[in-house]
Amino acid sequence: MAAAPLLLLLLLLRADPLHCTTRGWRSWEHCTDLRPLDILSEVVPPSGSGPSSGFRMVQAQGARGFQLSAVSSPRLLSFPASRIFLHCSRFPEEFSIIVTLKVLDLPPKKNEYIFTVVEEASDTLLLGLRYSPTKLHFLFLSQELSGSWQTRVTFQDVPLTDNRWHTLVLAVSEGSFSLTVDCSVPTDVIVDTPFPMSLTMKGSRFFIGSRRRKKGAFTGLLRQLVLLPGSDATSRICPSRNSHLAVLSIPSVLQDLGGRPEDDGLRYPYEADMKVSLGPRPQCSRMEDARFWFDASRRGLYLCVGSEWVSMIEAKVKLDYVEEYQSLSTPSETMGIEVFTIPHVGLLAAAANRQASSTIYKWVDGKFVSYQNLPTHQAQAWKYFTIGKKVFLAVANLEPKEKGRQELSVIYKWSPRKLKFVPYQRIVTHSARDWEAFEIAGESFLAVANHREGDNHNIDSVIYKWNPRLGLFEANQTLATSGAYDWEFFTVGPYSFLAVANTFNGTSTKVFSHTYVWLLGSFRLFQSFLCFGLGVFLCGRRLLPGGSKLLRWGILLSEQYYIQVARL
């Protein structure tokens, strides 16, 4: 009669395996719920708890983690095991440990702990996970009738110390230990000593990032540390769109990528994972995103964004000297150069050469190259200007084409079809030194500086006006000049001015240079300056440094204006 109740008991135990162990007949019950237990959240200081003794949150490669090594005492990163083992004091026999971490480079023989469970009274290590430069070690205490010893399960060739995020899943079941790194193919290790069925947690404490002491403390970043009782977590997080950051459960503060400050500031000190590279220009890609590079030669700090280095801080360039950049070979002496840009064509420079031709250069691949040669006759200066969409270039020729004939200066027009300058209008000039182009009230003008006619320096210089109906420049006004060398147009408030630099009157270089003001459709003499062979070359609103003579300028305005003049 006693056999029947025993058989019934065996059948009941088979029908309900939650009440027995997989080995032996001792009763088994859940010491914790079969759900992910976020161990890392247990040591995160609660919001509004005040200073966290160095508990820091760091963002690296687009993800946040905790820098545990900044905490002053290992005990601040610990909690009693009874906090998660609610129903009994035994560690589950089958479980998974999920870790997301970013490990710094380590010396060859150094080990660091990710977490441990330590019996407080005896300081015995009951359970732990640590790593070395190429290995991951899972440690646990085995208890037998003859005593107890520590078992180490080692996974070889685990590449963690590359300063990048990795997610590990360690699945334990009886004597089988399986490690999955970044959702790749798992590595299985079979050992003679299985994980114990009844590893007691009574009187023990979890330590995160240490083995209860500072030696061997975790120096990297920790983002996820989860215990999942009863099953392998690999199928729950893999495959993942970002296997390096696969998530089962992380602290809520790490999920808030916006990092919004609370009313009383951030809950934890927060900083970026600032890596600054020195030396030659390093590679910039998505993997180096948010990395800094300091260029010592330029004294500039640059940030890697996407695939480009973006300037953050750059020292101001102090131009205390000029270095030679390019030498241009010209057929003769160059008297002047005009640099200009034509839309959809590029940057060009026209050199005024003394002999029979002048050259136009175009900027190509970081240098000027010869683009077009134009016939000139002791060219003194070029002037680039536009009228509407038309592009012009005027040359001031000092001498005629043939001796005894009249000098002619030429206005060239840009041909969009030929992509060249072509002759447009020839104008009679007298040893022309300069052209000045300007616009007043929507009308376009050209002023030529006639230097002399034969031996006579006291001649008229001419202001030409654009006739839109004929498409030509026509003489509009003549002004008496003495060895005119330069014209300069400028405005002061609503007033338009034209200044001429006179240099020689036939007997002396002590001559007056004049400034004219535009009134009622023509230029009227406004002011004269007694100079000694001076040429006006710059007008402006501020006093410029240098040894040139400066003349103060004021016309019914509160601001002061100046003309800068320099001896020729």
C-alpha positions as CSV (number, residue, x, y, z in Angstrom):
1,M,0.0,0.0,0.0
2,A,3.0,2.3,0.6
3,A,4.1,2.0,-3.0
4,A,1.1,3.7,-4.5
5,P,1.5,7.0,-2.8
6,L,5.2,7.0,-3.7
7,L,4.4,6.4,-7.4
8,L,1.8,9.2,-7.3
9,L,4.3,11.6,-5.8
10,L,6.8,10.7,-8.6
11,L,4.2,11.4,-11.2
12,L,3.3,14.7,-9.7
13,L,6.9,15.8,-9.6
14,R,7.3,14.9,-13.3
15,A,4.2,16.8,-14.2
16,D,5.4,20.0,-12.4
17,P,9.1,20.4,-12.8
18,L,9.1,23.8,-11.2
19,H,9.0,22.0,-7.8
20,C,12.2,19.9,-8.4
21,T,15.7,20.4,-9.5
22,T,17.2,18.9,-12.7
23,R,19.5,16.8,-10.5
24,G,18.4,15.2,-7.3
25,W,15.1,15.4,-5.5
26,R,15.4,18.6,-3.6
27,S,12.6,21.1,-4.0
28,W,13.3,24.1,-6.3
29,E,11.5,27.4,-6.3
30,H,12.0,30.7,-8.1
31,C,14.3,33.0,-6.0
32,T,13.4,35.8,-8.4
33,D,11.0,36.5,-11.2
34,L,11.7,35.1,-14.6
35,R,12.2,38.6,-16.2
36,P,15.1,40.8,-17.0
37,L,16.7,42.2,-13.8
38,D,18.5,45.4,-14.6
39,I,21.4,45.2,-12.2
40,L,23.0,48.4,-13.4
41,S,19.9,50.4,-12.5
42,E,20.3,49.2,-8.9
43,V,23.4,51.4,-8.4
44,V,22.3,54.4,-10.4
45,P,21.6,57.2,-7.9
46,P,17.9,58.2,-7.9
47,S,16.9,61.6,-9.4
48,G,17.3,64.5,-7.0
49,S,19.6,62.6,-4.6
50,G,22.3,65.2,-4.8
51,P,26.0,64.7,-5.5
52,S,26.8,61.2,-6.7
53,S,30.4,61.0,-5.6
54,G,31.8,61.1,-9.1
55,F,29.1,59.0,-10.8
56,R,29.5,60.2,-14.4
57,M,27.6,59.7,-17.6
58,V,29.6,59.8,-20.8
59,Q,28.5,59.8,-24.5
60,A,30.7,58.0,-27.0
61,Q,30.1,57.0,-30.6
62,G,26.5,58.0,-30.3
63,A,25.6,56.1,-27.1
64,R,25.7,56.8,-23.4
65,G,27.3,54.8,-20.7
66,F,28.5,55.2,-17.1
67,Q,32.1,55.8,-16.2
68,L,32.3,53.8,-12.9
69,S,36.0,54.4,-12.2
70,A,35.1,58.0,-11.3
71,V,33.2,56.8,-8.2
72,S,35.2,57.4,-5.0
73,S,34.4,54.1,-3.2
74,P,33.5,50.6,-4.6
75,R,30.8,50.3,-2.0
76,L,28.8,53.1,-3.6
77,L,28.4,50.8,-6.6
78,S,27.0,47.9,-4.6
79,F,23.7,46.6,-3.2
80,P,22.7,43.5,-1.2
81,A,21.7,40.5,-3.2
82,S,18.5,40.2,-1.2
83,R,17.2,43.2,-3.1
84,I,16.7,41.1,-6.2
85,F,16.5,37.6,-4.7
86,L,13.1,38.1,-3.1
87,H,11.8,34.6,-2.5
88,C,14.9,32.7,-1.5
89,S,18.6,33.0,-1.3
90,R,19.8,30.8,-4.2
91,F,21.2,32.0,-7.5
92,P,19.3,30.5,-10.5
93,E,20.9,27.4,-12.0
94,E,20.1,28.5,-15.6
95,F,20.4,32.2,-16.6
96,S,21.9,34.7,-19.0
97,I,24.1,37.8,-18.3
98,I,23.8,40.6,-20.8
99,V,26.5,43.3,-20.8
100,T,27.1,46.3,-23.1
101,L,30.4,47.9,-22.5
102,K,33.2,50.0,-24.1
103,V,36.6,48.8,-23.0
104,L,39.8,50.8,-23.1
105,D,43.1,49.3,-24.1
106,L,44.7,47.3,-21.3
107,P,48.3,46.2,-20.5
108,P,49.0,42.5,-21.3
109,K,48.6,41.1,-17.8
110,K,45.9,43.3,-16.4
111,N,42.4,42.2,-15.6
112,E,39.3,44.2,-14.8
113,Y,36.0,43.2,-13.2
114,I,32.7,43.9,-14.8
115,F,30.7,42.7,-11.7
116,T,31.1,40.4,-8.7
117,V,29.0,38.8,-6.0
118,V,30.9,38.7,-2.7
119,E,30.0,37.1,0.6
120,E,30.4,40.1,3.0
121,A,31.5,38.3,6.1
122,S,34.3,36.3,4.6
123,D,35.0,38.4,1.4
124,T,34.6,35.2,-0.6
125,L,34.0,35.7,-4.3
126,L,30.8,33.8,-5.1
127,L,30.3,34.9,-8.7
128,G,32.0,37.3,-11.1
129,L,32.8,38.4,-14.6
130,R,36.1,39.9,-15.6
131,Y,38.2,40.4,-18.8
132,S,41.8,40.7,-19.9
133,P,43.1,42.1,-23.2
134,T,42.0,39.0,-25.2
135,K,40.0,36.9,-22.8
136,L,36.7,36.9,-20.8
137,H,36.5,35.0,-17.5
138,F,33.4,33.8,-15.8
139,L,34.1,32.9,-12.1
140,F,31.8,31.0,-9.7
141,L,32.2,29.1,-6.4
142,S,31.7,25.3,-6.4
143,Q,30.7,23.6,-3.2
144,E,31.2,19.9,-2.5
145,L,31.3,17.7,0.7
146,S,35.1,18.1,0.8
147,G,35.0,21.9,0.8
148,S,34.7,24.7,-1.8
149,W,36.8,26.1,-4.6
150,Q,36.6,28.6,-7.4
151,T,35.9,27.6,-11.0
152,R,37.0,29.8,-13.9
153,V,35.4,29.4,-17.3
154,T,37.6,31.2,-19.9
155,F,36.6,32.4,-23.4
156,Q,39.6,32.9,-25.6
157,D,40.2,35.6,-28.3
158,V,37.4,37.9,-27.3
159,P,38.3,41.3,-28.9
160,L,36.9,43.8,-26.4
161,T,39.8,46.2,-25.8
162,D,39.3,48.2,-29.1
163,N,37.7,51.2,-27.5
164,R,34.3,50.4,-29.2
165,W,30.9,49.4,-27.9
166,H,30.2,45.6,-27.6
167,T,27.2,43.6,-26.4
168,L,27.9,40.2,-24.7
169,V,25.4,37.5,-23.8
170,L,26.7,34.8,-21.5
171,A,24.2,31.9,-21.3
172,V,24.7,29.3,-18.6
173,S,22.9,25.9,-18.4
174,E,24.2,23.1,-16.3
175,G,27.7,22.4,-17.6
176,S,27.4,24.4,-20.7
177,F,28.6,28.0,-21.1
178,S,27.9,30.0,-24.2
179,L,29.2,33.5,-25.2
180,T,27.7,35.6,-28.0
181,V,29.5,38.8,-28.9
182,D,27.6,41.4,-31.0
183,C,25.0,38.8,-32.1
184,S,27.7,36.8,-33.9
185,V,28.2,33.0,-33.8
186,P,28.2,31.9,-30.2
187,T,31.3,30.3,-28.6
188,D,30.5,27.3,-26.4
189,V,32.7,26.0,-23.6
190,I,32.1,22.7,-21.7
191,V,33.7,22.3,-18.3
192,D,33.9,19.4,-15.9
193,T,32.5,21.4,-13.1
194,P,28.9,22.5,-13.8
195,F,27.4,25.7,-12.4
196,P,26.1,24.8,-8.8
197,M,22.4,24.1,-8.3
198,S,22.3,25.9,-4.9
199,L,24.8,28.8,-4.9
200,T,23.5,30.7,-1.9
201,M,23.3,34.5,-2.0
202,K,22.6,34.8,1.8
203,G,24.7,37.6,3.3
204,S,26.2,38.5,-0.1
205,R,26.5,41.7,-2.0
206,F,26.7,42.7,-5.7
207,F,29.6,45.0,-6.6
208,I,29.4,46.6,-10.1
209,G,32.7,47.3,-11.8
210,S,34.9,45.9,-9.0
211,R,35.8,43.0,-6.7
212,R,35.0,45.1,-3.6
213,R,38.3,46.9,-3.9
214,K,39.8,49.5,-6.2
215,K,42.4,47.1,-7.6
216,G,41.1,45.7,-10.9
217,A,38.3,48.2,-11.1
218,F,36.5,48.7,-14.5
219,T,37.9,51.7,-16.3
220,G,35.7,51.7,-19.4
221,L,32.1,52.6,-20.0
222,L,29.2,50.4,-18.9
223,R,25.8,50.7,-20.6
224,Q,23.9,47.5,-19.8
225,L,24.2,44.8,-17.1
226,V,21.2,42.5,-16.9
227,L,20.5,39.1,-15.3
228,L,17.9,37.1,-17.1
229,P,16.9,34.0,-15.0
230,G,15.8,30.8,-16.6
231,S,16.6,31.3,-20.3
232,D,19.2,32.2,-23.0
233,A,18.7,35.9,-23.8
234,T,20.4,35.7,-27.3
235,S,17.1,35.1,-29.1
236,R,15.5,38.1,-27.4
237,I,18.0,40.7,-28.6
238,C,19.4,39.1,-31.8
239,P,19.3,39.8,-34.6
240,S,19.6,43.6,-34.0
241,R,20.0,46.5,-36.4
242,N,22.9,47.7,-34.2
243,S,24.3,44.5,-32.8
244,H,27.1,46.4,-30.9
245,L,24.4,48.2,-28.9
246,A,21.7,45.5,-28.7
247,V,19.4,46.2,-25.8
248,L,17.4,44.1,-23.4
249,S,17.1,46.6,-20.5
250,I,19.1,49.7,-19.7
251,P,18.7,52.5,-17.1
252,S,16.2,55.0,-18.2
253,V,18.6,57.9,-18.1
254,L,20.7,56.3,-20.8
255,Q,17.7,56.0,-23.0
256,D,17.1,59.8,-23.1
257,L,19.4,60.8,-26.0
258,G,18.3,64.4,-25.8
259,G,19.8,64.8,-22.4
260,R,17.2,67.4,-21.3
261,P,18.2,69.1,-18.1
262,E,15.9,68.9,-15.1
263,D,14.8,72.1,-13.3
264,D,17.7,71.6,-10.9
265,G,20.2,70.6,-13.6
266,L,21.3,67.2,-14.9
267,R,20.8,64.2,-12.6
268,Y,24.4,63.2,-13.2
269,P,27.5,65.0,-14.4
270,Y,27.5,64.5,-18.1
271,E,30.4,64.8,-20.6
272,A,31.2,63.8,-24.1
273,D,33.8,61.2,-24.8
274,M,36.3,63.7,-26.0
275,K,39.2,62.1,-27.9
276,V,41.8,64.5,-29.3
277,S,44.2,63.3,-31.9
278,L,47.5,65.1,-32.6
279,G,49.9,65.0,-35.5
280,P,49.0,64.6,-39.2
281,R,45.4,64.8,-40.4
282,P,43.8,61.5,-39.2
283,Q,41.0,59.6,-40.9
284,C,37.4,60.9,-40.4
285,S,34.5,58.5,-40.8
286,R,31.4,57.4,-39.0
287,M,33.4,55.3,-36.6
288,E,35.4,58.4,-35.6
289,D,32.3,60.6,-35.3
290,A,32.6,63.2,-32.5
291,R,36.4,62.8,-32.3
292,F,38.6,65.9,-32.2
293,W,41.8,66.6,-34.0
294,F,44.3,69.4,-33.0
295,D,46.4,70.7,-35.8
296,A,49.4,72.2,-34.2
297,S,50.7,73.8,-37.4
298,R,47.5,75.8,-37.9
299,R,46.7,76.0,-34.1
300,G,43.2,74.8,-34.9
301,L,40.8,72.3,-33.3
302,Y,38.6,70.3,-35.6
303,L,35.6,68.0,-35.0
304,C,34.9,64.9,-37.1
305,V,31.3,65.1,-38.3
306,G,30.1,62.4,-40.7
307,S,33.2,62.2,-42.9
308,E,34.6,65.7,-42.7
309,W,36.7,67.7,-40.2
310,V,34.8,70.8,-39.2
311,S,36.7,73.7,-37.7
312,M,35.8,74.5,-34.1
313,I,38.6,76.8,-33.0
314,E,41.1,78.3,-35.4
315,A,43.8,80.7,-34.6
316,K,43.7,84.0,-36.5
317,V,46.3,84.2,-39.2
318,K,48.7,87.0,-38.5
319,L,50.0,88.1,-41.9
320,D,53.4,89.6,-40.9
321,Y,55.1,88.5,-44.1
322,V,54.2,87.4,-47.7
323,E,55.4,84.1,-49.0
324,E,55.9,83.5,-52.7
325,Y,53.1,81.3,-54.0
326,Q,53.5,81.4,-57.8
327,S,55.7,83.1,-60.3
328,L,54.2,84.1,-63.6
329,S,56.4,84.5,-66.7
330,T,55.3,87.6,-68.6
331,P,56.8,88.8,-72.0
332,S,57.8,92.2,-70.5
333,E,57.5,94.4,-67.4
334,T,54.0,94.3,-65.8
335,M,52.7,97.8,-65.0
336,G,49.5,96.7,-63.3
337,I,47.2,93.7,-62.7
338,E,43.4,93.4,-62.4
339,V,41.9,90.4,-60.6
340,F,38.2,89.7,-61.2
341,T,35.6,86.9,-61.3
342,I,33.2,86.2,-64.2
343,P,30.1,84.2,-63.1
344,H,30.1,80.6,-64.3
345,V,33.6,81.1,-65.7
346,G,35.9,81.6,-62.7
347,L,38.7,83.8,-61.3
348,L,40.8,85.6,-63.9
349,A,43.7,88.1,-63.7
350,A,44.7,90.6,-66.5
351,A,48.3,91.7,-66.5
352,A,49.2,95.0,-68.1
353,N,52.4,94.4,-69.9
354,R,54.7,97.1,-71.4
355,Q,55.4,95.4,-74.7
356,A,53.1,94.4,-77.6
357,S,50.7,92.1,-75.8
358,S,49.2,91.5,-72.4
359,T,48.0,88.2,-70.9
360,I,44.8,87.1,-69.1
361,Y,45.3,84.3,-66.7
362,K,42.7,81.9,-65.3
363,W,42.8,80.2,-61.9
364,V,42.9,76.4,-62.5
365,D,43.7,73.8,-59.8
366,G,45.2,76.2,-57.4
367,K,47.3,78.3,-59.7
368,F,47.0,80.9,-62.5
369,V,47.5,79.6,-66.1
370,S,47.7,81.6,-69.3
371,Y,44.2,81.9,-70.8
372,Q,44.2,84.6,-73.5
373,N,46.7,87.2,-75.0
374,L,45.4,90.6,-76.1
375,P,47.3,93.1,-78.2
376,T,48.3,96.2,-76.1
377,H,50.8,99.1,-76.5
378,Q,52.6,99.8,-73.3
379,A,49.6,98.9,-71.3
380,Q,49.4,100.7,-67.9
381,A,46.3,99.4,-66.3
382,W,43.2,97.2,-66.8
383,K,39.7,97.9,-65.5
384,Y,37.0,95.3,-65.1
385,F,33.3,96.4,-64.9
386,T,29.9,95.2,-65.8
387,I,26.8,96.9,-67.3
388,G,23.8,94.7,-66.6
389,K,24.8,91.2,-67.8
390,K,27.5,92.6,-70.1
391,V,31.1,92.0,-68.9
392,F,33.8,94.5,-70.0
393,L,37.6,94.9,-69.6
394,A,39.2,98.2,-70.5
395,V,42.9,98.7,-71.1
396,A,44.8,102.0,-70.8
397,N,47.5,102.2,-73.5
398,L,50.3,104.6,-73.0
399,E,51.7,104.6,-76.6
400,P,50.2,104.3,-80.1
401,K,50.5,101.1,-82.2
402,E,52.9,102.9,-84.6
403,K,55.1,105.9,-84.0
404,G,53.4,109.2,-85.0
405,R,49.9,107.8,-84.9
406,Q,47.1,108.4,-82.4
407,E,47.0,106.4,-79.2
408,L,43.9,104.2,-78.8
409,S,42.8,102.5,-75.6
410,V,40.4,99.6,-76.1
411,I,37.3,98.3,-74.3
412,Y,36.9,94.5,-74.6
413,K,33.7,92.6,-74.1
414,W,33.3,89.1,-72.9
415,S,31.8,86.7,-75.4
416,P,29.9,83.9,-73.7
417,R,29.9,81.9,-76.9
418,K,33.7,82.1,-77.5
419,L,34.5,82.3,-73.8
420,K,37.0,85.0,-74.8
421,F,37.3,88.8,-74.6
422,V,36.8,90.4,-78.0
423,P,37.4,94.1,-79.0
424,Y,34.2,96.2,-78.5
425,Q,35.1,99.9,-78.7
426,R,38.3,101.9,-79.3
427,I,38.6,105.3,-77.6
428,V,41.1,108.0,-78.4
429,T,43.3,108.7,-75.4
430,H,46.6,110.5,-74.6
431,S,49.2,108.5,-72.8
432,A,46.4,106.9,-70.8
433,R,47.4,105.8,-67.3
434,D,44.2,104.6,-65.7
435,W,40.5,103.8,-66.2
436,E,37.9,104.2,-63.5
437,A,34.4,102.7,-63.9
438,F,31.4,103.7,-61.7
439,E,27.7,104.1,-61.6
440,I,25.5,107.0,-60.5
441,A,21.7,106.9,-60.3
442,G,21.6,103.8,-62.5
443,E,23.9,105.3,-65.3
444,S,27.3,103.9,-66.1
445,F,30.4,106.0,-66.6
446,L,34.1,105.5,-67.5
447,A,36.8,108.1,-66.7
448,V,40.2,108.0,-68.4
449,A,43.3,109.6,-66.9
450,N,45.1,111.3,-69.8
451,H,48.7,111.8,-68.8
452,R,50.1,113.9,-71.6
453,E,49.9,114.8,-75.3
454,G,53.4,115.0,-76.7
455,D,55.3,117.1,-74.2
456,N,52.2,118.8,-72.9
457,H,51.0,117.5,-69.5
458,N,48.2,120.1,-69.1
459,I,45.4,118.4,-71.0
460,D,41.9,117.3,-70.4
461,S,40.9,114.0,-69.1
462,V,37.5,112.7,-70.2
463,I,34.5,111.1,-68.5
464,Y,32.5,108.9,-70.8
465,K,28.8,107.9,-70.3
466,W,27.2,104.7,-71.5
467,N,24.5,105.2,-74.2
468,P,22.2,102.2,-73.8
469,R,20.5,102.9,-77.1
470,L,23.7,102.7,-79.1
471,G,25.5,100.4,-76.8
472,L,28.6,102.6,-76.7
473,F,30.4,105.0,-74.4
474,E,30.2,108.7,-75.4
475,A,32.2,111.7,-74.1
476,N,30.1,113.3,-71.4
477,Q,32.5,115.8,-69.6
478,T,36.1,116.9,-69.7
479,L,38.1,118.0,-66.7
480,A,41.4,119.8,-66.8
481,T,44.3,117.7,-65.4
482,S,48.1,118.0,-65.2
483,G,49.9,114.7,-65.8
484,A,46.9,112.7,-64.5
485,Y,47.9,109.4,-63.1
486,D,44.9,107.9,-61.3
487,W,41.1,108.4,-60.8
488,E,39.2,107.2,-57.8
489,F,35.4,107.2,-57.4
490,F,33.8,107.0,-53.9
491,T,30.6,108.0,-52.1
492,V,29.9,109.7,-48.8
493,G,26.3,109.2,-47.8
494,P,24.2,110.5,-50.7
495,Y,27.1,112.2,-52.4
496,S,29.3,110.9,-55.2
497,F,32.9,112.0,-55.6
498,L,35.7,111.6,-58.2
499,A,39.3,112.3,-57.2
500,V,42.2,112.7,-59.6
501,A,45.9,112.4,-58.8
502,N,47.9,115.1,-60.8
503,T,51.6,114.6,-60.9
504,F,53.3,117.2,-63.2
505,N,52.3,120.5,-64.8
506,G,55.3,120.8,-67.2
507,T,57.6,122.6,-64.8
508,S,57.0,121.2,-61.3
509,T,55.7,118.2,-59.4
510,K,54.2,120.6,-56.9
511,V,50.7,120.6,-58.2
512,F,47.1,120.5,-57.0
513,S,45.1,117.3,-57.1
514,H,41.4,117.7,-57.1
515,T,38.2,116.2,-55.8
516,Y,35.0,116.7,-57.7
517,V,31.4,116.2,-56.5
518,W,28.5,115.1,-58.7
519,L,25.8,117.9,-58.8
520,L,23.0,118.4,-61.3
521,G,24.3,115.9,-63.8
522,S,28.0,116.8,-63.9
523,F,31.1,116.8,-61.7
524,R,31.9,120.2,-60.0
525,L,35.2,121.0,-58.3
526,F,34.8,120.4,-54.6
527,Q,38.3,120.6,-53.0
528,S,41.9,120.9,-54.1
529,F,45.0,119.5,-52.3
530,L,48.5,120.8,-52.9
531,C,50.7,117.7,-53.3
532,F,54.1,116.8,-54.5
533,G,53.7,114.2,-57.2
534,L,51.1,112.3,-55.2
535,G,48.6,109.7,-56.5
536,V,45.3,109.1,-54.8
537,F,44.7,105.3,-54.5
538,L,42.3,104.6,-51.6
539,C,39.4,106.3,-50.0
540,G,37.5,105.0,-46.9
541,R,35.7,105.5,-43.7
542,R,38.6,104.8,-41.4
543,L,42.2,106.0,-40.8
544,L,44.6,103.4,-42.2
545,P,48.0,102.8,-40.6
546,G,51.2,103.5,-42.4
547,G,53.5,106.3,-43.4
548,S,51.3,107.8,-46.1
549,K,49.9,111.3,-45.6
550,L,46.3,111.3,-44.5
551,L,43.8,114.0,-45.3
552,R,40.7,114.4,-43.2
553,W,37.4,114.5,-45.0
554,G,34.0,115.8,-43.8
555,I,30.8,116.8,-45.6
556,L,27.9,117.8,-43.3
557,L,28.1,114.4,-41.6
558,S,29.0,113.3,-38.1
559,E,31.4,110.6,-39.4
560,Q,35.0,111.4,-40.5
561,Y,36.2,110.3,-43.9
562,Y,39.7,110.1,-45.3
563,I,41.6,109.9,-48.5
564,Q,44.9,108.1,-48.3
565,V,47.6,109.4,-50.6
566,A,51.1,108.0,-51.3
567,R,54.1,109.5,-53.1
568,L,54.7,108.1,-56.5
